Amino acid sequence: VWIFGYGSLVWRPGFEFTSRKVGFIRGYSRRFWQGDTFHRGSEKMACTWGVAYEVRGEQVAASLQYLNVREAVLGGYDTKFVEFYPQEKDAEEPILALVYIATPQNPSYLGPASEEDIAAQIIVSSGCAGHNIEYLLRLADFMRYFCPQAEDKHLFSIEEALTSILPCLYYTEESLEET
């Protein structure tokens, strides 16, 4: 089973896996329109980059049980199977992967907002998974370093809005853990 992640799963999957591949799925856009402190996403006709994790054997049941709680029960996400396209140049065909998708029917759905409003909300929001500033910055770093050919204008506009609100933002893992 392959599991595709496009938010915090790209740096903190929280489950054992056999291998991982960077790539994308078609027909979806990453959006920061969720009100929960874990994840944000919205179905759109576009392309969303992230990581697919291969799980095998005993990893399958444990991973799906963990993700069902993390993404579906706590996050309110729906599950779908999608075609995942690995970034690797020698990849011949897409891989069928499970993905957790946020929809407007989700009780945590907040809907569209300006990048400035989203950034202001991120600055004041934290939960048991950490501060949302960490979520935004780690996701932006992932996109820059692992998917430099992809442009996620929504993500980078929110990051820019956040840094304009906090011009002296000094980001380290230790500083986020203390807040």
N, C-alpha and C positions, 0 to 999 in steps of 0.2 A: 504494500500500500504506500502510495506517495501522498504527502500532506503538504499543501502549499500555504505559506505564511507571507503576509505583506505588511505586517505591523511589527509589534514587539517579538513575534516569532522569528524574525530574521536575526535577532541577536540573542534572544532568550527563549529557546523552544520549550525548555522545561521537561523534556522527555528524551529517552534514549532513541537514537536512530543509527542506521547502518551507513548511510551516505547522505550527502546534500548537494543540491545543484542550484545555482543562481539562474534565473530566467523569468519568464513572464506568462501571464494569462491574458487572453483577449476578452473584450466585452465588459470590462470593469474599470473603474477609476477609484483611486484612494482618495477619500475625503475625510476631513476632520469634523464630522457632523454627528458623532456619537457623544452622549452625555456621560457615559461610564468612564472610569479612570483607567481602563485597560486598553481598549481598542477603539478605532474609528474606521468606517468604511462605507461605501455606497455603490450600488450597482449602476454602472453607466457603460455606454458603448465606447470603450477606449482600451488601454493597455496598462496593466498594473504589474510592476516588477516586484520580485520578492525571492524567496527561497523555497524549494521543495525538498522535503525530507523523506527519505526512504526508510520505512520501518518494516522489520521482518520478524517472523516467529513470535516469541513472547513479547516483543516490543509492540506488536500491533494492538493487542487488547489493552495493555497498560497505557499506551499513547492515546488511544481513542477514549478511554475512560477519563484520563486526565484532561484532554482537550474538550470533551463534552461538558465537564464542569467549568473549566476556564472560559471557554468561548460560548457555549450554548446556554448553560444554566446561569452563570454569572454575567456573561456579556450579552445574552439575548440574540446571538447570531444564528442564522439558518445555515444548514450544510448543503453543499452541492458538489457534484463532480464536474471538473472542468479540464480542458486540455491545457497542459503546462508545456511551454516551449523553452527548453534549456538554452542557456546563453552559449554553450559550447558550440564551436563551429562544426564539429563532426557529428552533432546530434541529427539523426535522420528523421525521426517522427516525434510528434508531441507525446507526452506521457499523461495518462489519466491521473488526476490528483484531486484529493478532497480539499475543499476550501470552506472556511467559515465566513459568511457574508452578512453584513448588517443591512437591514431594510428599513424603510420608514415605519413599518409596523412594530419595530423594536421599541419597547417602553423607554429606552434611553436615547432614542433618536431626537436630536435637537433641530435638525434641518440646516439649510444654508445660512451662512453668516459671512460678514466681511472677514478678510484675513486679520485685520486689526482686532476685531471682536474675538475671533478664535484665539489669537495670541494672548489677549488679555485674560481670557478664561484659562488658558494653559498655565499662565504664570501663577495663578492663585489655586490651582488644582493639584492635589496629590491624593494617593490612596495606598492601599496595602502593597501594590506593585511598585510604588515609588512616585516620584514627582513627574508630572506631565512634561516639564521642560526636558527631562532626560529622555522621555519617549520621543519627543519631536527631534531633538538633536541627534540621538542615536539613529533614528530613521533617516534623517538628512545625510548623516555621515555614511550610512550603508549605501544610499543611492549614489553619492559622490564617488565612493571608492570601489564599489562592486558593479555599478551600472552607469558608468560615466556617459554612455551614449544615450541614455534615457533622460528625458526632461520631465520632471514632475513639478509643473509651475505652481500648483496649489500648495504642495509641501514647502517648496522653497520660498514662496511668497509669505507663508505663515512664519517661517524661520526668520525672514527679513523683518517682518513686522515685530516679532518678538525681540530681536536684537535692537530694533530702533526704540522699543519701549524700555529695554534694559541695556543701554549702550555700554555699560561697564560689566556686562555679564562675563564672569570667569567660570567656565564650565570645566569641572573635573568630577570624576565619579565620587570622590570623597566629599566634595562640597554638596552634592545632591543628596547623599546619604544622611548628612547632618540636618537638612531642612525638613 
